């Protein structure tokens, strides 16, 4: 028995690469080693396994039953190790990448992500977008924070857009229930934003405890799908349903948009190594939202 810590990682990687290419020569080329080095690693594994792992037919190879079993056990782990190594190299080399963090996944999906390609094309800067609901810490690695309810003290900031709330529903839901008293409407709640439905109710002079909630979801992108499916009415920032309203799959349940008082703000992390690029991104995003208001 080998020592338990003597894990033949190189041999495992060679073995999985052979399975990927079905040929010793192509595997050697992909790994940047000689074919004889590939053969030595295979021989090492076969001694360890006490069985043949490949059947050879000319230049091609196929797994034996023992080889197939080992390959199934190793392939995902080796792929994960290779991806991790690749990410480490990219992190070291990619000085022009910005890490943009946001606490608002629905806003990121509907408003930020669709314009990132245009920014990268214009400025040659790639964006890594990270969503997290946790308050950022000083040691966290990010360059820009986009948020509605957090702040970075002493950080350069740009107000991107002020929030307006609307109540929406599917055409069928509005046709069936839109003329009912509003306190009887079946409402969908986004658990991350209970303040939104409360603000709408206050503007309508409806006591919050009079609302009839029929479903609740963690995120707006889930609640929107429920509204499209006719589950009920949803109070939501207008920018998150702009496309759905334009396409007619959702409609406004009433004519009034409510200013919630919230603002979406972009901060540049003072500890960022990419202050200028971060500021450029924030200014550009603010300009984009002004030209095409969400």
QUIDA-V91061 format. One record per backbone hydrogen bond with DSSP energy under -1.0 kcal/mol. CO is the residue of the C=O (numbers start at 1). NH is the residue of the N-H. E is the energy in kcal/mol with one decimal. If there is no record, write none. Layout:
{{CO NH E} {CO NH E}}
This chain:
{{3 6 -2.1} {5 7 -1.9} {7 9 -2.2} {8 12 -2.5} {9 13 -2.5} {10 14 -2.5} {11 15 -2.6} {12 16 -2.5} {13 17 -2.3} {14 18 -2.2} {15 19 -1.9} {16 20 -1.7} {17 21 -1.9} {18 22 -3.4} {22 61 -1.5} {23 27 -2.0} {24 28 -2.4} {25 29 -2.2} {26 30 -2.4} {27 31 -2.0} {28 32 -1.2} {28 33 -2.2} {34 38 -1.7} {35 39 -2.4} {36 40 -2.2} {37 41 -1.9} {38 42 -2.3} {39 43 -2.5} {40 44 -2.1} {41 45 -2.1} {42 46 -2.6} {43 47 -2.1} {44 48 -2.0} {45 49 -2.9} {46 50 -1.8} {46 51 -1.2} {53 64 -1.7} {55 62 -2.4} {57 60 -1.5} {60 57 -2.9} {62 55 -3.4} {64 68 -2.9} {65 69 -1.9} {66 70 -2.1} {67 71 -2.7} {68 72 -2.4} {69 73 -1.3} {70 74 -1.5} {71 75 -2.6} {74 78 -2.6} {75 79 -2.2} {76 80 -2.2} {77 81 -2.1} {78 82 -2.6} {79 83 -2.4} {80 84 -2.4} {81 85 -2.3} {82 86 -2.3} {83 87 -2.4} {84 88 -2.0} {85 89 -2.1} {86 90 -2.5} {87 91 -2.5} {88 92 -1.7} {89 93 -2.3} {90 94 -3.0} {93 95 -2.0} {94 97 -1.0} {98 128 -3.4} {99 143 -3.1} {99 144 -1.9} {100 130 -3.0} {101 146 -2.8} {102 132 -2.5} {104 108 -2.5} {105 109 -2.4} {106 110 -2.4} {107 111 -2.7} {107 112 -1.4} {108 113 -3.3} {112 115 -1.6} {113 116 -1.2} {115 119 -1.7} {116 120 -2.6} {117 121 -2.2} {118 122 -2.1} {119 123 -2.7} {120 124 -2.1} {126 98 -2.8} {128 100 -2.7} {130 102 -2.3} {137 140 -1.4} {143 269 -2.8} {144 101 -3.5} {145 267 -3.1} {146 103 -1.3} {147 265 -2.9} {152 155 -1.5} {156 268 -2.2} {158 266 -2.8} {161 264 -3.0} {163 260 -1.5} {164 238 -3.3} {165 258 -2.8} {166 236 -2.6} {167 253 -3.3} {168 234 -2.7} {169 251 -2.7} {170 174 -2.6} {171 175 -2.3} {172 176 -2.0} {173 177 -2.9} {174 178 -2.2} {177 180 -1.8} {181 184 -2.3} {182 185 -1.4} {186 233 -3.5} {187 214 -2.8} {187 215 -1.1} {189 217 -2.5} {190 193 -1.6} {193 196 -1.3} {194 198 -1.5} {195 199 -2.4} {196 200 -2.1} {197 201 -2.3} {198 202 -2.3} {199 203 -2.1} {200 204 -1.2} {201 206 -3.0} {202 205 -1.3} {207 210 -2.3} {208 211 -1.3} {212 187 -3.0} {215 189 -2.7} {217 191 -3.3} {219 223 -2.0} {220 224 -3.0} {222 226 -1.7} {223 227 -2.3} {224 228 -2.7} {225 229 -1.8} {226 231 -2.4} {227 230 -1.5} {233 188 -3.3} {234 168 -2.8} {236 166 -2.5} {237 240 -1.8} {238 241 -1.5} {241 245 -2.6} {242 246 -2.3} {243 247 -2.6} {244 249 -1.2} {244 250 -1.6} {251 169 -2.0} {258 165 -3.5} {262 163 -2.6} {264 160 -3.1} {264 161 -1.2} {265 147 -2.6} {266 158 -2.3} {267 145 -2.7} {269 272 -2.2} {274 278 -2.7} {275 279 -2.6} {276 280 -2.4} {277 281 -2.3} {278 282 -2.3} {279 283 -2.5} {280 284 -2.3} {281 285 -2.9} {282 286 -2.3} {283 287 -2.2} {284 288 -2.5} {285 289 -2.2} {286 290 -1.6} {287 291 -2.3} {288 292 -2.3}}
